[in-house]
Every structure is written in C-alpha cells, then in structure tokens.
Amino acid sequence: MIYYPITLLWCGVDIFFVLSGFLITSILLESRVESYTNYYLSFLIRRSLRIFPLYYVCLAVFLIVLPYIRGGRPIFPAAQENQIFLWFYLTNFCSDGLARFEGLAHAWSLAVEEQFYLVWPAVIYWVPEPRLRPAIRYFLVGGFILCIALYALHGFALFPYIRWWGMLLGAYVAISLHYNQWKSMDQKLWARFSVGAAFFSCAILIGFFEELVFVAIGAPLLDIATAGFIVLSIQGAIPSFCAPTWARSVGKYSYFLYLFHFPLRGTLFQLYEPIAKAFSAITISSVALHIGYALYSLMVLLILAMLSYRLLEKPLIQLGRKWSSRPA
C-alpha cells in the first residue's frame, strides 16, 4: 500500500505528452514564417541540445561508468544486453515488454517523444491551416482505436503513432488557440468537463488499476482533462494557487528528475541501507524508515538536478536560443 500511490505517478507521462504537444506546436506555429530549412533545423537543434546531452549522460553513467567501477558487473544486466535500443531511442518498439530495460525502462516515453519531433514539424509546415484540425481529428480517432485493439490483442501499445494521442490532443488545442477558433467556447462548460474528466479518470485509476481500462478510458480522460486545463489556464480561469511559483521553479529540474529518479533508486537505497539498519536496531518503525528514505532520495535528487541544470542544461538551452535567434 505504501508504494501504490507511486505507481500512479506514471499518469504524469500522459499529462506530459499533452503539454509537450501543446508547447511544441505553439513554437512551430510561431516560426512557420521562416524558410523550411531554417525552420526545421532550428527546431531540431534546439530540441537536440535540450534532450540528447543529459539523456546520453544518463546512459553513459549506468551502462558504462558504473559497470566499469564495479569491475565489469552491470547495474542493469538486461538493459546492458539490449542497450542498442536505448542508444537509438527505440525502446518503444520492443513488443515483448519493457522488462528487458529494468531501471531504464522509462526511456520509452522519450523515444515516443523524439519520434514525434521528427515528423510533426513537417506536418505543421506543409499542411494548410484549414486542414490541420480535421487531419488531427482523424489521427486522434484512428490512434485511439488502434491503441485499444493492439493492447487488447497483444498487451502492448507503445508504438509511435499510437502513443502520439496525447501529443496530438495538445497540438489540437495549440492550433485552435493560435487561429482563434475557440473564442466562442463556453468557459464554464470546459471547466466542468475538465474537472469531471480528471476526477473520473482518477476514480478509474484508483478504484481498479486494470491496464486495459487505463489505456481505453483512464488515459484518454486524463489527456482530455489536461487539454481542458490548458485552455482554462490560457483564458485566465485557473486560480493562481493551482500554479504556484515554486512549482514553476521545480519545473526546470523536471527533466533530470524524470531521467534519473528510477535508475538511481537502487544506488541510493544501497547508500541508505546501513543507516536504515542502524536505526532499525533502536526500534524505529518501518514506516518511519520508508519516509526517511523518501526524504533522503528526494534531497539527493534535487541537489543533483540543480547541479545538472546549472552546469549542463542551462548553458545548452542558452546555446539553443542563440541558434534560433540567428538570421536565416
């Protein structure tokens, strides 16, 4: 029961997909005035500088450096054997499951995102504005049906087009707002629908955590709720307490936290274990030890995330901005 709420954090991946689709599409729509070569290269370079360096640092640490320090003993033996998929962002094509990647299994979501980045800029640039929204609607319906069918038949639904559903929904919102196609929207209706979808999806996830139900109902409702909250936020209908300043500050460290939280879990526990044994000898409860481990892990991860942002991520983000601002 202690770990059950942690499993619900995977819902954050679906929320992130919607936000990513919205933000990336908004950026692409603003830069469509450039020549196609500059538009496409500028986007890919900015994204590459933001995503690739830290991702490959993570792989190097857990697949090369730490195994070398341990005398050739891998941290994640199965991931070591199948690392080719990790280096080339192909983990979501492993239809026999993600267990082969162990502590690096969450890389599938980054693979889906990168594959989206290769295709979507061309779609935004070349598809005429009147056809963009209808095209996305067809993709949404087709992807939803295909996702449920493949999961029901094979228990696997991580292929690119299928998992682009959330990103396409975010893109749909961005296009609608960019071209002022939602001016007549009833704000109260969206508020009720979004909040209702959020509560209903949470009820499904908490009440019966059945994966097919999550794929078919829970995740789409969560995506729709996220899209609704984006619209309400843009229209100023979300109270300020729902977007506190500290959350925005922590957001810039989110990429490191997402990449490293899972693979570092075992390493951090090995360091914490002697402390836990010492305290258990003086009858500290197991719940207190679990809370202590959670706080200790969070502190270490936040410190590393701040160092990573200051020394690696921020300079590369600034370099990407310089590239995007150069003349065509």
Summary of the structure (lengths in Angstrom):
residues: 328
radius of gyration: 21.3
end to end distance: 56.1
largest distance: 69.8
contacts: 959
relative contact order: 0.12
helix: 80%
strand: 0%
